[in-house]
Amino acid sequence: MNQEKPSENPPSSSDGWVRIMNRPEFAQLLVAKRRFIVPCCVFFLLYYFAFLILVGWFPDLVKKPVIGKVNVAYLFALSQFVMAWGMAWLYMRRAAVYDRAVAEMLKKENL
Amino acid sequence: MFLTFVLATLGITVWSARKNTGSSAYFAAGRSIKGWQNGLAVAGDYMSAASFLGISGMIAFFGFDGFMYSVGFLVAYLSVLYVVAEPLRNAGKFTMADLLAYRLQARPVRAAAAFSTLVISTLYMVAQMIGAGVLVSTLLKDYTWITPNAVIVGVGVLMMVYVIFGGMHGTTWVQIVKAVLLMGATFALSFLVMQQFGFDLGRFFDAVSAVSVTENGVETAKNFLDPGLKFGIEATAATGGWGPLDLISLGLALVLGTAGLPHVLVRFYTVPDARTARVSVVWAMVIIGIFYILTTFLGFGAATLLTRAEIGNENMAAPELAHFLGGEAFFAFISAVAFATILAVVAGLTISASTSFAHDFYANVLKAGKEVPQGREVKIARISALFVGAISIVLAIRLQTVNVAFLVGLAFAVAASANLPVIVFSVFWKRFNTAGAVTGLIVGLAASIVLIVLSPSVMGIDGPDVAAAKRHLIQAAPIFPLTNPGIVSIPLGLIAAVLGTLLSKREIEAEEKFAEFCVRTHTGLGAEKASDH
């Protein structure tokens, strides 16, 4: 049968959810996530819009050739790709830590 | 070539049709897609004709400024990765609205979310179909019976077949096959371009820095690596544009809109859990990133090796480059890949639109969440796929003269202004309530549409010598100066969601459910599980 399996015993009452919500580990997890994700978002948005602003309003600065004919603008554009991959890689590493914390917490709750 | 692809994908459809038992299988491929597979499918869903044909054409004609799109399309995935993919998978079932309706009042929120999903999908789909019509009829111009209209109808019917019979399984595999084909074609083209330069990057960029362009009969050498040929102050002065501000507006719509595109969001329901959703975003970022870096060779290659007259239509840069480098057979291959690209994207859009209609609007708004009989939701989705297909065919035929890029830009702007603020608030803001969600969705949607109608994309005064196909829809001076409304409509959507919440009564029920919702989104507890096969 292709019926969807029932989920693995989620708390049956709203008290159960609140209990997890009030666990210190859960609060720590949220803080840790926020401390990582918010700066990351701020950084990548700043890096990306710095690029747009520089290219848009200060084209003369980025027209300077650096390697052969390849100029600052093109290198800055390529660095955006590297930045995006790097940020994704960092997050993957961090997220593995969060996954472990969640697994441990759920074990304590016998879920 | 076209036929091979069509037959192969129909084969996939027949094979996957047998797996479609139950709504989880039909709408979410039984949540059994692996991380790398979903990564490929996200990439296949996302890299539209606008990317392959549009960006290579834009780089071929405007140099570096075209490459700005490539950058934005990839960086956008960071907001998908950080903000939406995991909460969506953990708290939702089939659609974006599931996430919003989790703790808010289901009927109004789902109705508004389904409406914005349908608007975004239809805009995007019409753009793809118009593109397909122009592309295929130009490619096969020796067969006069293949008119753009015939192609639009053909694409529409094919996609209905994929979606109605193949469901999410079929759509996913069409997208995976297409992603592999497109990457193969892009690598092959880049290889052939570099062969022309003796695999010497230095020689390649030397040529790019001095592209001879004939303007008004005068031949000049332009440095295509320098920005400003499209968004620069001088370049936009002629059309009364605001230059760099348009670039910022576009950047905002791209970076924030991708995380609100319904056809991208539904892909995260096809994997077993949030971890796999995260892995698939990273896979998609690798594939998409490589593809967009390679547009360097496609676009600059066409700019250096071909003259503008040889390219003709801006959207034909990549196929014409293939023609020049690899002859008729390669030209046919690249064209078939472009066609496959359009089909896969259109199929993804259709399934997200029809799922939203069946799951959000029919099951939860019309039937008010009452138990619907087994299989009814899937049946409604199939019927609505038929309607969505038919409406898009009619619209695409009627709107054939409309600029395709503006339709896609509008879809991104609506996604960024209407969907994203509401998704973010419902995940992170406890006080957020139904009134806020509905006003945010409606204001974001309305603001983007109104501003685009008042923009130079729709309004403008054309001289009598402008061809009918290129004339503006409204013959008057544009009221809003930017071609992309993002910079105004996104803040409007955001403010509307905040004000809607703060000015209405606190919703005790929604706030009480926040604990449950919060634990679910962060732990995956109680999330929909994969089904057995």
Interface residues (C-beta under 8 A of the other chain):
Chain A: M1 N2 Q3 E4 K5 P6 S7 E8 P10 P11 S14 W17 V18 I20 M21 F26 L29 L30 K33 I37 C40 C41 F44 L45 Y48 F49 F51 L52 I53 V55 G56 W57 P59 V62 K63 P65 G68 K69 V70 N71 A73 Y74 A77 L78 Q80 F81 M83 A84 W85 M87 A88 W89 Y91 M92 A95 D99 V102 M105 L106 L111
Chain B: T21 G22 S24 A25 G30 F64 F67 M68 S70 V71 G72 L74 V75 Y77 L78 S79 L81 Y82 V83 G202 F205 D206 V208 S209 N223 L225 D226 P227 G228 F231 G232 G243 P244 L245 L247 I248 G251 V255 R275 R278 V279 V281 V282 M285 V286 G289 Y292 I293 E512 K513 A515 E516 C518 V519 R520 H522 T523 G524 L525 G526 A527 E528 K529 A530 S531 D532 H533
